[in-house]
Structure formats: C-alpha cells, structure tokens
C-alpha cells in the first residue's frame, strides 16, 4: 500500500510536466558529459543536469538560466563519485571495482582505474523547488518517464564518437593492399644507409611500395620533419602506399596510404617488401645479433622529446591563464591557436569580459552558438577554475572520507571544435592540421560572427605595401593589401652560432657514416631582425607585366 501510495503521489506530481518529457529519438544528441556553458561534468562537485526535453547538459551554476529561459522544469541530475579502494591494512587494492557504474561515460584517466572505485548516481530534479526523485525508481514512476530516463542513461555521450584517441585509433586495412601493383624495375633496397632520392634527408624516410622510391615525408606523428618528397611523388604517380623504413619488424611496419590520407594496415606487407629485396625477418635478426641497422633504436633525443621537455623537472603551475587543453586526437593545432588567442587582451575583453551578457542572450541551443562557445572556452582558460592545486586541508579530508573531490586537470575543447570545424573537410577530421591555417579559419569565423559589434581579430590586421620597379623604364608600381600574418624566412647564414652549426653538421654526418649515435642537436639562433630584413630584401620578378611598356619585362620587388 505504501509503494502504491508513493507511486500515485509521484505520478500526480509529474502530471503537469509529462508533455515536456521526451524520449531521445534517433539523431538526438544527449549532452551528459559536459555543460553547455562550462566544463562541469558528472564528476564535478555539483554534478551535471540534463534537460529531459532538449537533452542539453548544464552545471549547477547554469541550470537555473535554462529553466528561466525555457520553462523546462524536469532535469536528470548525474553525479559520479570517485573513491580510493583501500585494503584493511591501509594499502590500495590493485583491482577494479566499478560495479555501480551505469552512466555511458568515459572513465576519467586522471584516476588509475585499478586503484579507484567509481560510483554513479542519477535522480530526477524538478525545478524550481529542486524536488528530487532517486533513480532507478521504476515501480513508482509513470511508464513514459521510466522509458525516457532509461533512454537518457543508456544514450552515448554527444561527442563520444568525435574524439577517438589519436594514438589508439583502430587502423583499417587499406583497400589497395590486396591488389597493389608493383613494378618490375629491378630496384633493390639495402638494409641500411637509406637516403631520400631528392634531398639529403636520412631520417623520416618512406619506401613507396609500387616503384621502390625512397623519399622523405613530413606529415606524421613523431615530431621529425622532412621536405614532403614522398607526398610529391604520390601526386606525380598516384602510387598509393608507402612504408616507413625504420619501423620494419617481423610483426609488421608502419604503412601510410596517400590516397586514403591515413595510416593503414597492409596484410601483405611482407610480400610487398620482399619484392624490393627487404626480408623482414632478416632485418630483425640483424638487430638481435647486434649488427647495426637503421631499425636498431639509437640513444638520441628525438625532436618530439625535445618539444615535450622529456627528462626535465618541471614545476606545475596553476591559476588564471595556466589551464591546459586536453588532446582530442591530433588536436594540438587547435589547442595552440586558442591558447594564443585568449592571451590577447582584445579576445579576453570581447568574450570573457562580456561573459554574462553572451550567456544570457545565447540561443536555446548554446552548443551551436559561436560567441557562447568562445566565451565558455575563454572563461575555462582564464578563470583558474579548472587549474587548482590540491589544498592540504582537502587532502586530509579526502583521506579520512576516502572520497576524492576531483580537481579537474585541464579542459576539453570538443564542443568548440565540433562547432568551428563543421562542414570543413580537414578540421572536422582527426588528422593533423596546420596551426597557421586554423588561425586564419578562426579569424574568419570571428569576423563573420562580430558583425555590428567589436571585432577582436582587428588586432591582427595590418597593411602590406608592395613596390615593384620595371628594370627597363624604371617606372614604379605600388600595391597595398590587408593581411593578418607574415611568414618570415629564417636565413641560416644570419645565425649568430653559425660556426657551431657547421661543426655539428660535420659531426652528424660522421656519426651517420660510422653508424654511431647522433651528437646532441645544435639549434640555429637567428635574430628576429635578420628575419625581418630577409622578408624585405629585393626580389627579382622575371615575368613582370609593365604597364608602361605594355609588355612583359624584368622587375625588382
């Protein structure tokens, strides 16, 4: 009788709101991993509120705004608790105990899943009185509400499919692997001593599996560079597959498809390499026997390690302006550009300074509004809210309670990325991109969305004046254009440490010839004024159209 009365009471309570409660349909996105206005999540202290009509997610500070603007009263509150699993003696138990996890959310990598226990909690909350109904509560709730709650709990997070880990992405078999045509041109590739056929590069070398050309690359992930000759070769020949020479082992090799524009699997790579005289087993056997091949790991510092400051003791910094952006899978170009933009006062003033006005006047779906998502990211980077050091008092309290107040480490720009990359063939992918191109893309979006208001991208605008003189008539033509970026040359000959660079190059070549580890790299130190001077140096224009002669002439720019 008590349960029947409770069911009747809940049913009666929910009657006025039934028309507003929806069951997610195919195509509906359920935003249950992150707030539309902030970076709060179910792991945040206040949890996340999901509207049962629009399926938008809101943190505690922003859910009231959505209620006032839309009148939607019913929300599902999601909260994930994190506890350290301890043995009786006080030590951690090295096993996973996540029996109470039912939200379809990614486990937070800030906590080792072997040492921490996750416990999910869900309840319906009715505004404005904040009346709470714990879930699951199947017997007491009307059938429609039960179905809607179950659908929300089991729906995939809106952006879950959009952020595969770049380093764990499943690689597919290339469609060219089975039917790859290989030329009988007599090419045989030695087991070592490789060099690009078009330049002096001896690293980052790729073997084209159709004609055996050994050429340098520039597109892949380990930080090393190249001149892009492998890609140029593909554009000239349409030969699609290439294998990276220093990755060959008996288990396989790194294969890239130019036509498919991604890393691929080649089940027949052993046969394809054998066509050019490369025995995968022999390569590995040479390494195991101690005979040097280019496959043998060398004790040198890679460019990637230098960028990552590997081996250095770095001090963690926290607070305003010291918030990191998490990698979504080859998204460092976006992180770099957004960190730079929000270090500029004009962007801070436009989006963070006007935060409340932007949020209050945002459309019903703030995930699709450019100004809202820019303000959200700017506030996330500059507020310091997501870059807090653990307080000693909090640590003591956490140990006593065995429950961790999650201090979020950095923020994810997935909502902004989905918006600004929509419809763009490159930025909407998870492939590596050029930061300069993305900066220009962002400037274009900022200008487009700043019509009739302050345009912070004006800070980048400058005028370039170009002077061209006809060598025959000595007449001069001036042209002007508005630009946002200058691509400055870096003249090697102007390096202040040129002698050190030349000595390093000699040592590097000697090390390569004698199969010894490369010396520690020496970086060129080129004064910025030398770069500017090189940019303004006179340049010959052989096919200059002279209006004075009404014919082509030589000119100097």
MIVO-297536 format. One record per residue (C-alpha): residue in three letters; y, x, z negated. Coordinates in steps of 0.1 Angstrom, whole numbers, plus 5000, padded with zeros to 4 digits. Layout:
  resn     Y     X     Z
   Ala     Y     X     Z
...
% end
This chain:
  resn     Y     X     Z
   Unk  5000  5000  5000
   Unk  5023  5029  4991
   Unk  5017  5045  5026
   Unk  5022  5012  5043
   Unk  5055  5006  5025
   Unk  5066  5042  5033
   Unk  5058  5036  5070
   Unk  5077  5003  5070
   Unk  5107  5020  5054
   Unk  5107  5049  5079
   Unk  5102  5025  5108
   Unk  5131  5004  5096
   Unk  5152  5035  5091
   Unk  5146  5047  5126
   Unk  5150  5014  5144
   Unk  5188  5019  5152
   Unk  5181  5053  5167
   Unk  5150  5045  5187
   Unk  5169  5041  5220
   Unk  5183  5076  5217
   Unk  5150  5094  5210
   Unk  5134  5107  5242
   Unk  5101  5123  5251
   Unk  5106  5155  5272
   Unk  5097  5150  5308
   Unk  5087  5175  5334
   Unk  5118  5195  5342
   Unk  5134  5190  5308
   Unk  5142  5223  5291
   Unk  5137  5224  5253
   Unk  5161  5249  5237
   Unk  5142  5255  5205
   Unk  5145  5293  5202
   Unk  5183  5298  5202
   Unk  5215  5279  5195
   Unk  5237  5269  5225
   Unk  5269  5283  5207
   Unk  5255  5312  5186
   Unk  5225  5334  5183
   Unk  5210  5314  5154
   Unk  5172  5307  5158
   Unk  5144  5291  5137
   Unk  5143  5325  5119
   Unk  5179  5323  5109
   Unk  5187  5313  5073
   Unk  5198  5278  5083
   Unk  5171  5273  5110
   Unk  5177  5255  5143
   Unk  5184  5218  5150
   Unk  5171  5204  5183
   Unk  5187  5172  5196
   Unk  5160  5146  5202
   Unk  5179  5133  5232
   Unk  5193  5163  5251
   Unk  5168  5189  5236
   Unk  5197  5214  5231
   Unk  5194  5237  5201
   Unk  5222  5242  5175
   Unk  5226  5263  5144
   Unk  5238  5249  5112
   Unk  5275  5257  5119
   Unk  5274  5239  5153
   Unk  5251  5208  5150
   Unk  5279  5187  5134
   Unk  5301  5193  5165
   Unk  5274  5180  5188
   Unk  5269  5149  5166
   Unk  5306  5142  5166
   Unk  5309  5147  5204
   Unk  5278  5127  5215
   Unk  5270  5104  5186
   Unk  5234  5117  5187
   Unk  5220  5113  5152
   Unk  5184  5124  5153
   Unk  5175  5161  5153
   Unk  5144  5182  5147
   Unk  5150  5210  5123
   Unk  5129  5241  5129
   Unk  5125  5269  5104
   Unk  5103  5299  5105
   Unk  5097  5317  5071
   Unk  5086  5353  5070
   Unk  5067  5366  5041
   Unk  5052  5400  5034
   Unk  5014  5398  5029
   Unk  5005  5418  4997
   Unk  4973  5426  4981
   Unk  4966  5422  4944
   Unk  4975  5459  4938
   Unk  5008  5455  4955
   Unk  4999  5471  4988
   Unk  5002  5454  5021
   Unk  4971  5438  5036
   Unk  4967  5451  5071
   Unk  4956  5419  5087
   Unk  4974  5389  5104
   Unk  4976  5356  5085
   Unk  4995  5333  5107
   Unk  4976  5301  5102
   Unk  5007  5280  5096
   Unk  5024  5290  5129
   Unk  5027  5259  5151
   Unk  5060  5264  5169
   Unk  5056  5277  5205
   Unk  5079  5307  5199
   Unk  5075  5344  5203
   Unk  5067  5364  5172
   Unk  5097  5385  5162
   Unk  5090  5422  5169
   Unk  5113  5433  5141
   Unk  5083  5424  5118
   Unk  5049  5440  5122
   Unk  5026  5411  5127
   Unk  4999  5429  5107
   Unk  5020  5431  5075
   Unk  5039  5398  5076
   Unk  5029  5362  5074
   Unk  5048  5336  5094
   Unk  5050  5300  5082
   Unk  5067  5273  5104
   Unk  5084  5242  5090
   Unk  5096  5212  5110
   Unk  5113  5180  5099
   Unk  5134  5152  5114
   Unk  5170  5151  5102
   Unk  5192  5120  5107
   Unk  5230  5125  5107
   Unk  5255  5120  5092
   Unk  5236  5116  5059
   Unk  5212  5145  5066
   Unk  5182  5123  5057
   Unk  5151  5144  5061
   Unk  5116  5134  5072
   Unk  5090  5162  5069
   Unk  5066  5167  5099
   Unk  5039  5161  5108
   Unk  5042  5126  5094
   Unk  5021  5108  5119
   Unk  5010  5078  5099
   Unk  5044  5068  5087
   Unk  5064  5073  5119
   Unk  5066  5049  5149
   Unk  5044  5059  5178
   Unk  5073  5068  5201
   Unk  5088  5091  5175
   Unk  5055  5108  5169
   Unk  5049  5114  5206
   Unk  5085  5128  5211
   Unk  5081  5151  5181
   Unk  5047  5164  5193
   Unk  5061  5170  5228
   Unk  5091  5190  5215
   Unk  5069  5211  5191
   Unk  5045  5219  5219
   Unk  5070  5224  5248
   Unk  5076  5260  5259
   Unk  5109  5275  5249
   Unk  5135  5270  5277
   Unk  5138  5307  5285
   Unk  5103  5319  5276
   Unk  5093  5323  5312
   Unk  5125  5340  5321
   Unk  5122  5371  5300
   Unk  5088  5389  5306
   Unk  5088  5423  5291
   Unk  5096  5448  5318
   Unk  5071  5473  5306
   Unk  5043  5447  5300
   Unk  5048  5427  5331
   Unk  5015  5418  5348
   Unk  5012  5438  5381
   Unk  4998  5419  5411
   Unk  4975  5432  5439
   Unk  4996  5440  5470
   Unk  4989  5417  5500
   Unk  4989  5449  5521
   Unk  4962  5467  5501
   Unk  4931  5454  5519
   Unk  4944  5456  5554
   Unk  4967  5487  5551
   Unk  4968  5506  5584
   Unk  4966  5544  5580
   Unk  4975  5568  5609
   Unk  4950  5594  5620
   Unk  4978  5620  5623
   Unk  4959  5649  5607
   Unk  4982  5650  5576
   Unk  4966  5666  5545
   Unk  4984  5666  5512
   Unk  4978  5697  5488
   Unk  4971  5691  5452
   Unk  5003  5707  5441
   Unk  5036  5722  5453
   Unk  5050  5690  5467
   Unk  5085  5687  5481
   Unk  5104  5660  5498
   Unk  5103  5663  5536
   Unk  5140  5656  5539
   Unk  5156  5674  5509
   Unk  5148  5699  5482
   Unk  5136  5674  5456
   Unk  5104  5684  5439
   Unk  5102  5655  5414
   Unk  5101  5617  5418
   Unk  5080  5621  5450
   Unk  5062  5593  5467
   Unk  5034  5595  5493
   Unk  5036  5569  5520
   Unk  5000  5556  5524
   Unk  5004  5548  5561
   Unk  5016  5581  5575
   Unk  5013  5606  5546
   Unk  5051  5612  5544
   Unk  5061  5628  5510
   Unk  5096  5616  5502
   Unk  5118  5612  5471
   Unk  5127  5579  5455
   Unk  5155  5566  5433
   Unk  5145  5531  5422
   Unk  5120  5534  5395
   Unk  5120  5533  5357
   Unk  5116  5568  5341
   Unk  5152  5579  5345
   Unk  5147  5606  5371
   Unk  5167  5605  5403
   Unk  5164  5611  5439
   Unk  5180  5606  5473
   Unk  5162  5575  5483
   Unk  5144  5590  5513
   Unk  5112  5571  5507
   Unk  5131  5538  5510
   Unk  5149  5551  5541
   Unk  5116  5559  5556
   Unk  5103  5524  5550
   Unk  5134  5509  5566
   Unk  5128  5530  5597
   Unk  5090  5525  5599
   Unk  5081  5493  5579
   Unk  5052  5512  5563
   Unk  5050  5492  5530
   Unk  5030  5511  5503
   Unk  5037  5544  5486
   Unk  5021  5561  5456
   Unk  5038  5583  5431
   Unk  5022  5617  5434
   Unk  5023  5628  5397
   Unk  5007  5596  5384
   Unk  4973  5600  5402
   Unk  4943  5599  5378
   Unk  4907  5588  5382
   Unk  4918  5554  5368
   Unk  4944  5548  5395
   Unk  4980  5556  5403
   Unk  5015  5540  5404
   Unk  5019  5521  5437
   Unk  5051  5506  5449
   Unk  5055  5480  5477
   Unk  5088  5483  5496
   Unk  5081  5450  5514
   Unk  5073  5431  5482
   Unk  5100  5450  5462
   Unk  5079  5456  5431
   Unk  5052  5478  5416
   Unk  5018  5466  5428
   Unk  4980  5472  5424
   Unk  4960  5488  5452
   Unk  4923  5484  5446
   Unk  4916  5507  5475
   Unk  4940  5535  5464
   Unk  4911  5560  5461
   Unk  4902  5555  5498
   Unk  4938  5555  5509
   Unk  4945  5588  5491
   Unk  4912  5603  5504
   Unk  4925  5596  5540
   Unk  4951  5623  5533
   Unk  4928  5647  5515
   Unk  4935  5638  5479
   Unk  4904  5634  5457
   Unk  4915  5615  5426
   Unk  4885  5628  5405
   Unk  4892  5664  5415
   Unk  4928  5661  5405
   Unk  4919  5651  5370
   Unk  4891  5676  5368
   Unk  4915  5704  5376
   Unk  4937  5693  5347
   Unk  4908  5691  5323
   Unk  4897  5726  5333
   Unk  4932  5739  5325
   Unk  4941  5746  5362
   Unk  4977  5735  5367
   Unk  4985  5706  5390
   Unk  5016  5686  5391
   Unk  4997  5659  5373
   Unk  4995  5681  5342
   Unk  5021  5670  5316
   Unk  5048  5696  5311
   Unk  5066  5702  5279
   Unk  5100  5694  5292
   Unk  5127  5670  5282
   Unk  5130  5642  5307
   Unk  5162  5626  5318
   Unk  5151  5593  5301
   Unk  5145  5611  5268
   Unk  5180  5626  5270
   Unk  5195  5592  5276
   Unk  5176  5578  5247
   Unk  5186  5607  5225
   Unk  5150  5614  5216
   Unk  5143  5637  5187
   Unk  5178  5633  5173
   Unk  5185  5619  5138
   Unk  5209  5591  5145
   Unk  5228  5572  5118
   Unk  5226  5534  5121
   Unk  5259  5517  5123
   Unk  5267  5480  5115
   Unk  5295  5455  5117
   Unk  5320  5443  5143
   Unk  5316  5460  5176
   Unk  5283  5476  5167
   Unk  5259  5449  5177
   Unk  5232  5458  5203
   Unk  5220  5436  5231
   Unk  5182  5433  5234
   Unk  5164  5442  5267
   Unk  5152  5412  5286
   Unk  5132  5433  5311
   Unk  5153  5457  5332
   Unk  5185  5441  5319
   Unk  5203  5473  5307
   Unk  5228  5469  5336
   Unk  5239  5436  5321
   Unk  5240  5449  5285
   Unk  5261  5479  5296
   Unk  5287  5458  5315
   Unk  5290  5431  5288
   Unk  5295  5458  5260
   Unk  5322  5474  5281
   Unk  5340  5440  5289
   Unk  5341  5430  5253
   Unk  5355  5463  5242
   Unk  5386  5454  5262
   Unk  5413  5435  5243
   Unk  5421  5411  5271
   Unk  5385  5398  5272
   Unk  5384  5397  5234
   Unk  5416  5376  5233
   Unk  5405  5353  5261
   Unk  5370  5344  5248
   Unk  5367  5353  5212
   Unk  5403  5346  5203
   Unk  5400  5311  5218
   Unk  5365  5305  5204
   Unk  5371  5272  5186
   Unk  5391  5257  5215
   Unk  5364  5267  5240
   Unk  5336  5253  5219
   Unk  5354  5221  5211
   Unk  5362  5214  5247
   Unk  5328  5225  5261
   Unk  5309  5201  5283
   Unk  5279  5181  5270
   Unk  5256  5209  5281
   Unk  5272  5241  5269
   Unk  5244  5262  5282
   Unk  5258  5256  5317
   Unk  5295  5264  5309
   Unk  5307  5299  5317
   Unk  5335  5300  5292
   Unk  5312  5288  5264
   Unk  5286  5314  5271
   Unk  5311  5342  5274
   Unk  5327  5332  5240
   Unk  5292  5330  5225
   Unk  5283  5365  5236
   Unk  5317  5379  5227
   Unk  5315  5365  5192
   Unk  5280  5377  5188
   Unk  5291  5413  5197
   Unk  5323  5414  5177
   Unk  5318  5392  5146
   Unk  5293  5416  5130
   Unk  5273  5385  5120
   Unk  5242  5399  5138
   Unk  5247  5435  5127
   Unk  5244  5436  5089
   Unk  5229  5463  5068
   Unk  5204  5451  5042
   Unk  5220  5448  5008
   Unk  5203  5464  4978
   Unk  5205  5432  4958
   Unk  5190  5412  4987
   Unk  5161  5437  4990
   Unk  5153  5434  4953
   Unk  5154  5396  4955
   Unk  5132  5397  4987
   Unk  5106  5419  4970
   Unk  5105  5395  4940
   Unk  5101  5364  4961
   Unk  5080  5381  4988
   Unk  5101  5363  5013
   Unk  5124  5381  5037
   Unk  5159  5370  5046
   Unk  5158  5380  5083
   Unk  5187  5403  5092
   Unk  5188  5399  5129
   Unk  5188  5432  5148
   Unk  5209  5426  5179
   Unk  5213  5396  5201
   Unk  5198  5384  5234
   Unk  5219  5376  5264
   Unk  5193  5354  5281
   Unk  5214  5322  5281
   Unk  5243  5340  5298
   Unk  5220  5359  5322
   Unk  5204  5326  5333
   Unk  5238  5311  5340
   Unk  5256  5340  5357
   Unk  5226  5350  5378
   Unk  5217  5315  5390
   Unk  5213  5315  5428
   Unk  5218  5353  5431
   Unk  5188  5368  5449
   Unk  5190  5401  5428
   Unk  5205  5393  5394
   Unk  5182  5363  5390
   Unk  5152  5386  5392
   Unk  5138  5410  5366
   Unk  5142  5440  5388
   Unk  5166  5469  5380
   Unk  5201  5464  5393
   Unk  5233  5484  5398
   Unk  5258  5481  5369
   Unk  5288  5485  5393
   Unk  5276  5456  5415
   Unk  5271  5434  5384
   Unk  5306  5443  5371
   Unk  5321  5431  5404
   Unk  5300  5400  5402
   Unk  5312  5393  5367
   Unk  5349  5399  5377
   Unk  5344  5373  5405
   Unk  5330  5348  5381
   Unk  5357  5354  5355
   Unk  5384  5349  5382
   Unk  5367  5317  5395
   Unk  5365  5302  5360
   Unk  5400  5312  5350
   Unk  5419  5291  5375
   Unk  5451  5278  5359
   Unk  5447  5300  5328
   Unk  5448  5336  5317
   Unk  5426  5359  5338
   Unk  5414  5388  5317
   Unk  5400  5406  5348
   Unk  5436  5413  5359
   Unk  5433  5443  5336
   Unk  5411  5459  5363
   Unk  5434  5452  5393
   Unk  5453  5480  5409
   Unk  5468  5487  5443
   Unk  5454  5513  5467
   Unk  5478  5527  5493
   Unk  5462  5545  5523
   Unk  5482  5568  5546
   Unk  5468  5578  5580
   Unk  5486  5601  5604
   Unk  5479  5604  5641
   Unk  5474  5640  5649
   Unk  5490  5637  5684
   Unk  5520  5615  5678
   Unk  5525  5625  5641
   Unk  5532  5588  5635
   Unk  5520  5574  5602
   Unk  5504  5541  5592
   Unk  5503  5527  5557
   Unk  5479  5501  5544
   Unk  5475  5486  5510
   Unk  5447  5468  5493
   Unk  5439  5454  5459
   Unk  5408  5469  5442
   Unk  5391  5468  5409
   Unk  5370  5501  5408
   Unk  5375  5536  5421
   Unk  5343  5555  5430
   Unk  5353  5591  5423
   Unk  5335  5621  5438
   Unk  5322  5648  5414
   Unk  5329  5681  5431
   Unk  5303  5706  5420
   Unk  5324  5735  5430
   Unk  5350  5725  5404
   Unk  5326  5727  5374
   Unk  5340  5747  5346
   Unk  5305  5761  5339
   Unk  5296  5769  5375
   Unk  5280  5803  5366
   Unk  5257  5787  5340
   Unk  5247  5760  5366
   Unk  5238  5787  5392
   Unk  5218  5807  5367
   Unk  5200  5775  5356
   Unk  5191  5767  5392
   Unk  5176  5802  5397
   Unk  5155  5798  5365
   Unk  5144  5763  5375
   Unk  5132  5775  5409
   Unk  5114  5804  5394
   Unk  5097  5781  5369
   Unk  5085  5758  5397
   Unk  5072  5787  5418
   Unk  5053  5801  5388
   Unk  5041  5767  5376
   Unk  5059  5772  5342
   Unk  5078  5746  5322
   Unk  5113  5740  5334
   Unk  5142  5755  5314
   Unk  5164  5733  5293
   Unk  5187  5715  5317
   Unk  5224  5726  5321
   Unk  5248  5698  5328
   Unk  5278  5702  5351
   Unk  5312  5700  5333
   Unk  5336  5688  5358
   Unk  5372  5680  5347
   Unk  5383  5644  5354
   Unk  5415  5657  5371
   Unk  5392  5675  5396
   Unk  5375  5642  5404
   Unk  5409  5625  5410
   Unk  5420  5654  5431
   Unk  5389  5652  5452
   Unk  5395  5615  5457
   Unk  5429  5621  5472
   Unk  5420  5651  5493
   Unk  5429  5647  5530
   Unk  5401  5635  5552
   Unk  5397  5637  5590
   Unk  5393  5604  5608
   Unk  5378  5612  5643
   Unk  5379  5577  5658
   Unk  5413  5566  5645
   Unk  5430  5539  5667
   Unk  5466  5550  5673
   Unk  5489  5520  5679
   Unk  5515  5545  5693
   Unk  5491  5558  5719
   Unk  5472  5525  5723
   Unk  5440  5547  5723
   Unk  5416  5564  5700
   Unk  5429  5597  5685
   Unk  5421  5620  5657
   Unk  5438  5612  5624
   Unk  5441  5625  5589
   Unk  5438  5601  5560
% end
